[in-house]
Amino acid sequence: MPLAELRRRWPDDVSERVLVAFDCANESRIGDDEVLGRVPLTLDIDHHHDNTRFGDVNLIVPDASSTGEVLRDLFRELGVELTPDISEALYTAIVTDTGRFQYTNTTPKTFLLAAELLRAGADRQRVFQGVYESVQFAKLKLLARALDRAQVYEGGRIVISYLLRTDFAEVGAAEPYSEGIIDYLRAVEGAEMAVLIREPPREGGPTRRVSLRASVDELDVSAIARKSGGGGHRQAAGFSSEASIEEITEF
Amino acid sequence: MPLAELRRRWPDDVSERVLVAFDCANESRIGDDEVLGRVPLTLDIDHHHDNTRFGDVNLIVPDASSTGEVLRDLFRELGVELTPDISEALYTAIVTDTGRFQYTNTTPKTFLLAAELLRAGADRQRVFQGVYESVQFAKLKLLARALDRAQVYEGGRIVISYLLRTDFAEVGAAEPYSEGIIDYLRAVEGAEMAVLIREPPREGGPTRRVSLRASVDELDVSAIARKSGGGGHRQAAGFSSEASIEEITEF
């Protein structure tokens, strides 16, 4: 669907419509607490293993790399033809949800589907440029500051860096621009854990957010995060803190 | 082949052996000017379109994403079974030569082969970690300096940065660590051309090396490079210069 046709408001007759939620692991992802009580029927189509099954009909395939992969199988059942537009949308879903075919959810089936979608007209180059070659200049500057301040600890097994509130203002970066920076720290040779401390540039939030990533299976960073009142997964977790950057780093 | 078994010297009886050159676009890539005169038979297996056909037998497939893809077809003809070790080596060749399935050489056939190699035992996660998650810490520091100095010109259509000889020494980086940095400049939203000027940290080389990358088909950076005595492809080219960084940037 072209983005120009995207609506961000519910239609007036929403109470007479079917709501189809794609890639929403739970109700809050729909972005409106009340709409589920207003629509007569909700279809929940997703691949997240912890989906709460909030729909009247739930199609949840945890083995699928992405909701795009689930949709391909559904389209086959329904006899929907793969047009170039549909193929490109599904291809985008696969590329982004597998991190360019490198996360552990990438299976032989994912690659077979990618081949099929290219043949059906998905423009691989356009997806790549749209998703990965449209980096805001201020994001590069923010990345530069975080990498410049990175330090190794414990003989290289831990890599830590930080971003100050003033950094966001000085380079003109919004808060989400710091996303993905921690992956550069995690990719350092020999690093088992990466830590990025940042001061969110918004009012009313915590003073500091601490993100944790593990590169080895033996390490469970969610345990570390929980001790500080946070949470997350074994490989990716985080917590909020009022401690100073020096105190957090020493800990 | 395990790296431990890799030999870096020609065997004593090289004059009685067959030389098989993989992924070498020309003789100089073999790293020894004289060996071709000493071996009785040379097989040249490659996918570079500008391969000089230096072998007695040449198998050059320009449409293939990588020499790994050429080898898969050859193995099928020869009845060689895809063991997990062979599959992982071929998978590594494909992943690296397609830049994680995103360069224009990625075709449906590439994806079908990737699916086949995973099924035959290639460890996708190990390849990913070995290739992309083993970044030297000094490389991050070098990247930080280049990104911190990046500037936009021509309303954002050109992104330029530079690395000084002292940068390499101060962060402890070898010359090849600057590889790939220009891709960060090229990925900036709206950038049509990226320029990285660097002072190579070796004796006897040029004072400055200028690398050029184009993000749009209309731009041919090899034409710019040729005007300064350099060369390359439409999308990637470079030249040497004795001019100052300011002079190069103004030009």
Contacts between the chains, C-beta under 8 A, distances in Angstrom:
chain1	res1	chain2	res2	distance
A	100	B	100	4.5
A	100	B	101	6.4
A	100	B	102	6.2
A	101	B	100	6.4
A	101	B	101	5.0
A	101	B	114	7.5
A	102	B	100	6.2
A	102	B	124	7.3
A	102	B	128	4.6
A	102	B	132	7.3
A	104	B	124	7.9
A	104	B	125	6.0
A	106	B	118	8.0
A	106	B	124	6.1
A	107	B	118	7.0
A	108	B	115	4.0
A	108	B	116	7.6
A	108	B	118	4.8
A	108	B	119	5.0
A	109	B	115	7.5
A	110	B	115	7.9
A	111	B	111	4.6
A	111	B	112	7.1
A	111	B	114	4.4
A	111	B	115	3.7
A	111	B	118	7.0
A	112	B	111	7.1
A	112	B	112	6.8
A	112	B	115	4.9
A	114	B	101	7.5
A	114	B	111	4.4
A	115	B	108	4.0
A	115	B	109	7.5
A	115	B	110	7.9
A	115	B	111	3.7
A	115	B	112	4.9
A	115	B	115	7.5
A	116	B	108	7.6
A	118	B	106	8.0
A	118	B	107	7.0
A	118	B	108	4.8
A	118	B	111	7.0
A	119	B	108	5.0
A	124	B	102	7.3
A	124	B	104	7.9
A	124	B	106	6.1
A	125	B	104	6.1
A	128	B	102	4.6
A	129	B	215	7.7
A	132	B	102	7.2
A	132	B	187	6.6
A	133	B	186	7.3
A	133	B	187	4.8
A	133	B	189	7.9
A	133	B	215	6.8
A	134	B	187	7.6
A	134	B	189	4.4
A	135	B	184	7.7
A	135	B	187	4.7
A	135	B	188	5.6
A	135	B	189	6.1
A	136	B	188	7.6
A	136	B	189	5.8
A	137	B	150	7.6
A	137	B	152	6.1
A	137	B	156	7.4
A	137	B	159	7.6
A	137	B	188	5.3
A	137	B	189	7.2
A	140	B	147	4.8
A	140	B	150	6.0
A	140	B	184	6.3
A	140	B	185	7.9
A	140	B	188	6.6
A	141	B	147	6.8
A	141	B	148	7.0
A	141	B	150	7.6
A	143	B	144	7.8
A	143	B	147	5.9
A	144	B	143	7.8
A	144	B	144	4.9
A	144	B	145	7.7
A	144	B	146	8.0
A	144	B	147	3.7
A	144	B	148	4.0
A	144	B	150	7.8
A	145	B	144	7.7
A	145	B	148	7.4
A	147	B	140	4.8
A	147	B	141	6.8
A	147	B	143	5.9
A	147	B	144	3.7
A	147	B	147	7.5
A	148	B	141	7.0
A	148	B	144	4.0
A	148	B	145	7.4
A	148	B	148	6.6
A	150	B	137	7.5
A	150	B	140	6.0
A	150	B	141	7.6
A	150	B	144	7.8
A	152	B	137	6.1
A	156	B	137	7.4
A	159	B	137	7.6
A	184	B	135	7.6
A	184	B	140	6.3
A	185	B	140	7.9
A	186	B	133	7.3
A	187	B	132	6.6
A	187	B	133	4.7
A	187	B	134	7.6
A	187	B	135	4.7
A	188	B	135	5.6
A	188	B	136	7.6
A	188	B	137	5.3
A	188	B	140	6.6
A	189	B	133	8.0
A	189	B	134	4.4
A	189	B	135	6.2
A	189	B	136	5.8
A	189	B	137	7.3
A	215	B	129	7.8
A	215	B	133	6.8
